[in-house]
Amino acid sequence: MSILHRLENLKPFGPLILWFRVVCQMITPIQKKQNYRGFSWIYRLAASGGQKREKWRHKTKNFLDSLAMTGAIMRQVENCAYLDIETTSLSPADGELTVVGVYLHNGSEGKMVQLVGGEISDVRLDEITENIQTLYTYNGARFDLPYIKAKLGLDLTQRRVHRDLMYDCWRNNLYGGLKAVERQLGIRRQTAGIDGRMAVRLWWDYQRCGDVTLLEILLKYNREDVLSLKMLRNKLRV
């Protein structure tokens, strides 16, 4: 067994020797052309590395495949929730929570819960999210969760991991609000055309005239916001 093979069998030297062999292969044509004997010992070492190189490539591919499979399995079995809120203002100082939508998913089954108006409380929301491991939002770190904390005194990040998908979008060069990102990824919704301002108007019109149809439209809009988070996460593979 050559010295190079012995070094290659030592874990700390394995990747370094592999790199060394690749470099040797790159300079081989130069040696053949120039017939420069000073490099002959390098070529002899490089020539013996074909099988080892293929073995490392095979191991690397298997490792990456295992990581991808593990990530997919974890996404399937994780107890998680997707959350989005509707409010009457961008600031909790002069606004109120009107709808809190939460989609609970345990890996095999999903359940949508929507709290409306007077139903919204810290106790109720804490109960709903009690068993989840990870909470997913879009811009939730700057809007949804601080708003909930300001109005209800409930910090949803105390017993749960929070992942703001907006930052995952940024890492994939996807910028803008949730609906802008949806358009870039081809995610369609039935309530296209309704935005945050219209959601506020729907709530006030419902409060004023009591038309349940207006509330149903608002709830459908919120439901699509929440479910879009799950589709977005799948698109991002996070």
Protein Blocks (a to p, Z undefined) as FASTA:
>chain_A
ZZklmmmmpmklmmmmmmmmmmmmmmmmmmmmnopaklmmmmmmmmmmmmmmmmmmmmmm
mmmmmmmmmmmmmmmmpccdddddddfbfbfklgccfbdcddddehjaccddddehjlpc
fklmmmmmmmpmbdcdehklmmmmmmmmmmnopafklmpccddfklmmmmnopgcdfklm
mmmnopacfkgoiafklmmmmmmmmmmnopaklmmmmmmmmmmmmmmmmmmmmmnoZZ
